[in-house]
Amino acid sequence: MANTAQARKRARQAVKQNAHNSAQRSALRTAIKAVRKAIVGGDKAAATLVFQSSISTIDRIADKKLIHKNKAARHKSRLSAALKALA
C-alpha cells in the first residue's frame, strides 16, 4: 500500500497507464488477426488493404515502445510473406 501522496499518485497513474497499454496491445493483436483472416479468405485485394492499415497500427505501437521494434518487424515480415504467398 502506498504511504505517501506521491506514491498514491504514482499508483493511480500506473493503473490508468496499464489500462491504456492493454488496449493498445489488444488493438495490435486484433490488427494481426484481421490480416490473417483476410488472407485465409483468399481475396488478395482486400487482404492488401487490411495489411496496409495493420502495418500502420503495428508501427504506431512499436514507436510507443509497447512492443520492441524487432517484434514489430517480425510481425510485418511474416504477414507480408503470407500475403505474398497468397498469389
Rosetta constraint file for C-alpha pairs under 8 A:
AtomPair CA 2 CA 7 HARMONIC 5.22 0.50
AtomPair CA 2 CA 8 HARMONIC 5.26 0.50
AtomPair CA 2 CA 11 HARMONIC 7.44 0.50
AtomPair CA 3 CA 7 HARMONIC 6.52 0.50
AtomPair CA 3 CA 8 HARMONIC 7.06 0.50
AtomPair CA 4 CA 8 HARMONIC 6.20 0.50
AtomPair CA 5 CA 9 HARMONIC 6.18 0.50
AtomPair CA 6 CA 10 HARMONIC 6.22 0.50
AtomPair CA 7 CA 11 HARMONIC 6.12 0.50
AtomPair CA 8 CA 12 HARMONIC 6.31 0.50
AtomPair CA 9 CA 13 HARMONIC 6.17 0.50
AtomPair CA 10 CA 14 HARMONIC 5.98 0.50
AtomPair CA 11 CA 15 HARMONIC 6.38 0.50
AtomPair CA 12 CA 16 HARMONIC 6.44 0.50
AtomPair CA 13 CA 17 HARMONIC 6.01 0.50
AtomPair CA 14 CA 18 HARMONIC 5.89 0.50
AtomPair CA 15 CA 19 HARMONIC 6.32 0.50
AtomPair CA 16 CA 20 HARMONIC 6.42 0.50
AtomPair CA 17 CA 21 HARMONIC 6.07 0.50
AtomPair CA 18 CA 22 HARMONIC 6.00 0.50
AtomPair CA 19 CA 23 HARMONIC 6.27 0.50
AtomPair CA 20 CA 24 HARMONIC 6.33 0.50
AtomPair CA 21 CA 25 HARMONIC 6.19 0.50
AtomPair CA 21 CA 66 HARMONIC 7.08 0.50
AtomPair CA 22 CA 26 HARMONIC 6.12 0.50
AtomPair CA 23 CA 27 HARMONIC 6.22 0.50
AtomPair CA 24 CA 28 HARMONIC 6.32 0.50
AtomPair CA 24 CA 61 HARMONIC 6.99 0.50
AtomPair CA 25 CA 29 HARMONIC 6.36 0.50
AtomPair CA 25 CA 61 HARMONIC 7.76 0.50
AtomPair CA 25 CA 66 HARMONIC 7.38 0.50
AtomPair CA 26 CA 30 HARMONIC 6.12 0.50
AtomPair CA 27 CA 31 HARMONIC 6.09 0.50
AtomPair CA 27 CA 57 HARMONIC 7.78 0.50
AtomPair CA 28 CA 32 HARMONIC 6.35 0.50
AtomPair CA 28 CA 54 HARMONIC 7.85 0.50
AtomPair CA 28 CA 57 HARMONIC 6.48 0.50
AtomPair CA 28 CA 58 HARMONIC 6.16 0.50
AtomPair CA 28 CA 61 HARMONIC 7.37 0.50
AtomPair CA 29 CA 33 HARMONIC 6.15 0.50
AtomPair CA 30 CA 34 HARMONIC 6.07 0.50
AtomPair CA 31 CA 35 HARMONIC 6.51 0.50
AtomPair CA 31 CA 53 HARMONIC 7.97 0.50
AtomPair CA 31 CA 54 HARMONIC 5.11 0.50
AtomPair CA 31 CA 57 HARMONIC 7.15 0.50
AtomPair CA 31 CA 58 HARMONIC 7.97 0.50
AtomPair CA 32 CA 36 HARMONIC 6.36 0.50
AtomPair CA 32 CA 54 HARMONIC 6.62 0.50
AtomPair CA 32 CA 75 HARMONIC 7.95 0.50
AtomPair CA 32 CA 79 HARMONIC 7.94 0.50
AtomPair CA 33 CA 37 HARMONIC 6.04 0.50
AtomPair CA 34 CA 38 HARMONIC 6.16 0.50
AtomPair CA 34 CA 50 HARMONIC 6.98 0.50
AtomPair CA 35 CA 39 HARMONIC 6.15 0.50
AtomPair CA 35 CA 47 HARMONIC 6.17 0.50
AtomPair CA 35 CA 50 HARMONIC 5.76 0.50
AtomPair CA 35 CA 51 HARMONIC 5.59 0.50
AtomPair CA 35 CA 54 HARMONIC 7.29 0.50
AtomPair CA 35 CA 79 HARMONIC 7.32 0.50
AtomPair CA 36 CA 40 HARMONIC 6.23 0.50
AtomPair CA 36 CA 79 HARMONIC 7.49 0.50
AtomPair CA 37 CA 41 HARMONIC 6.15 0.50
AtomPair CA 38 CA 42 HARMONIC 6.71 0.50
AtomPair CA 38 CA 43 HARMONIC 6.86 0.50
AtomPair CA 38 CA 44 HARMONIC 7.92 0.50
AtomPair CA 38 CA 46 HARMONIC 6.75 0.50
AtomPair CA 38 CA 47 HARMONIC 4.79 0.50
AtomPair CA 38 CA 50 HARMONIC 7.35 0.50
AtomPair CA 39 CA 43 HARMONIC 6.83 0.50
AtomPair CA 39 CA 44 HARMONIC 6.96 0.50
AtomPair CA 39 CA 47 HARMONIC 5.62 0.50
AtomPair CA 39 CA 82 HARMONIC 7.35 0.50
AtomPair CA 39 CA 83 HARMONIC 6.39 0.50
AtomPair CA 39 CA 86 HARMONIC 6.99 0.50
AtomPair CA 42 CA 47 HARMONIC 7.84 0.50
AtomPair CA 42 CA 86 HARMONIC 7.01 0.50
AtomPair CA 43 CA 47 HARMONIC 6.10 0.50
AtomPair CA 44 CA 48 HARMONIC 5.98 0.50
AtomPair CA 44 CA 83 HARMONIC 7.26 0.50
AtomPair CA 44 CA 86 HARMONIC 6.76 0.50
AtomPair CA 44 CA 87 HARMONIC 7.30 0.50
AtomPair CA 45 CA 49 HARMONIC 6.52 0.50
AtomPair CA 46 CA 50 HARMONIC 6.37 0.50
AtomPair CA 47 CA 51 HARMONIC 5.94 0.50
AtomPair CA 47 CA 83 HARMONIC 7.27 0.50
AtomPair CA 48 CA 52 HARMONIC 6.23 0.50
AtomPair CA 48 CA 83 HARMONIC 7.36 0.50
AtomPair CA 49 CA 53 HARMONIC 6.59 0.50
AtomPair CA 50 CA 54 HARMONIC 6.15 0.50
AtomPair CA 51 CA 55 HARMONIC 6.10 0.50
AtomPair CA 51 CA 79 HARMONIC 7.61 0.50
AtomPair CA 51 CA 80 HARMONIC 7.88 0.50
AtomPair CA 52 CA 56 HARMONIC 6.60 0.50
AtomPair CA 53 CA 57 HARMONIC 6.53 0.50
AtomPair CA 54 CA 58 HARMONIC 6.08 0.50
AtomPair CA 55 CA 59 HARMONIC 6.07 0.50
AtomPair CA 55 CA 76 HARMONIC 6.60 0.50
AtomPair CA 56 CA 60 HARMONIC 6.10 0.50
AtomPair CA 57 CA 61 HARMONIC 6.24 0.50
AtomPair CA 58 CA 62 HARMONIC 6.18 0.50
AtomPair CA 58 CA 72 HARMONIC 6.04 0.50
AtomPair CA 58 CA 76 HARMONIC 7.77 0.50
AtomPair CA 59 CA 63 HARMONIC 6.06 0.50
AtomPair CA 59 CA 72 HARMONIC 6.75 0.50
AtomPair CA 60 CA 64 HARMONIC 6.49 0.50
AtomPair CA 61 CA 65 HARMONIC 6.50 0.50
AtomPair CA 61 CA 66 HARMONIC 5.81 0.50
AtomPair CA 61 CA 67 HARMONIC 6.67 0.50
AtomPair CA 62 CA 66 HARMONIC 5.88 0.50
AtomPair CA 62 CA 67 HARMONIC 5.16 0.50
AtomPair CA 62 CA 68 HARMONIC 5.97 0.50
AtomPair CA 62 CA 69 HARMONIC 5.41 0.50
AtomPair CA 62 CA 72 HARMONIC 6.21 0.50
AtomPair CA 63 CA 69 HARMONIC 7.54 0.50
AtomPair CA 65 CA 69 HARMONIC 7.54 0.50
AtomPair CA 67 CA 71 HARMONIC 6.54 0.50
AtomPair CA 67 CA 72 HARMONIC 6.88 0.50
AtomPair CA 68 CA 72 HARMONIC 6.45 0.50
AtomPair CA 69 CA 73 HARMONIC 6.19 0.50
AtomPair CA 70 CA 74 HARMONIC 6.07 0.50
AtomPair CA 71 CA 75 HARMONIC 6.25 0.50
AtomPair CA 72 CA 76 HARMONIC 6.21 0.50
AtomPair CA 73 CA 77 HARMONIC 5.98 0.50
AtomPair CA 74 CA 78 HARMONIC 6.14 0.50
AtomPair CA 75 CA 79 HARMONIC 6.12 0.50
AtomPair CA 76 CA 80 HARMONIC 5.96 0.50
AtomPair CA 77 CA 81 HARMONIC 6.10 0.50
AtomPair CA 78 CA 82 HARMONIC 6.17 0.50
AtomPair CA 79 CA 83 HARMONIC 6.12 0.50
AtomPair CA 80 CA 84 HARMONIC 6.06 0.50
AtomPair CA 81 CA 85 HARMONIC 6.11 0.50
AtomPair CA 82 CA 86 HARMONIC 6.43 0.50
AtomPair CA 83 CA 87 HARMONIC 7.57 0.50
